[in-house]
């Protein structure tokens, strides 16, 4: 497969690797982007690749809670200006409230808001504001108590990141602290059992390759992998992470001291998983100048 300058540029921006290293990684992996990232990480030439660094969709995430149920809803827009629009914010809030009565985003699209289906409310708002919008995601959670936190709030209970934490037991202050922790630390799962198996195996394979690069005996490598995997699982699972409020404790230990158990969490960030279209502004201007 031919390796283009654009491919090398994208890999460099994603991993922070040098140009020649990025080109070699793509050559070694026959242009497979994800494999090239792994190759660079194995060689110690890349930062941990974070796909969230490449996402870019605008809009808002709103949260709503009723008793022991919490709902987070994401509605996307084309520009960040719309997120500041009071009419758009009111609509997003109404969708989150309607989400408390349904189970899926498909059901939410059909739910009644002021006598009209939510999908039709969205269509009307598109016509009014003049910008495309989408009802993208809805997530719900249940517990004895649900705590919430919204980061970069644009209005009450809505912003760029919405977090909900379900507790067994009651401790509102601690629940909010955990929600703030999740917003900042972005854990992949509650615990090791809930991690995607393919995600864990991929990381383990990278760690094995890194250890073998050291040239140490297999017996030593096995112990190295065991220690590194334990550290990795502690870093990516909520219960294993050092609690931001008191780093001497894990979140699990802090929960025990607070007299509650964390049953689950939801974290939605605006635009998560949507690739940003990179615009070449200079090329765009030159093209316009040519008529």
Secondary structure, 3 states (H helix, E strand, C coil): CCCCHHHHHHHHHHHCCCHHHHHHHHHHCCCCHHHHHHHHHHCCCCCCCCHHHHECCEEEEEEEEECCEEEEEEEEECCHHHHCCHHHHHHHHHHHHHHCCCCCHHHHHHCEECCEEHHHHHHHHHHHHCCCEEEEEEEEEECCEEEEEEEEEEECCEEEEEEEEEEECCCHHHHHHHHHHHHHHCCCECCHHHCCHHHHHHHHHHHHHHHHHCCCCHHHHHHHHHHHHHHHHHHHECCCCECCCCCCCEHHHHHHHHCCEEEEEEEEECCCCCECCCCCHHHHHHHHHCC
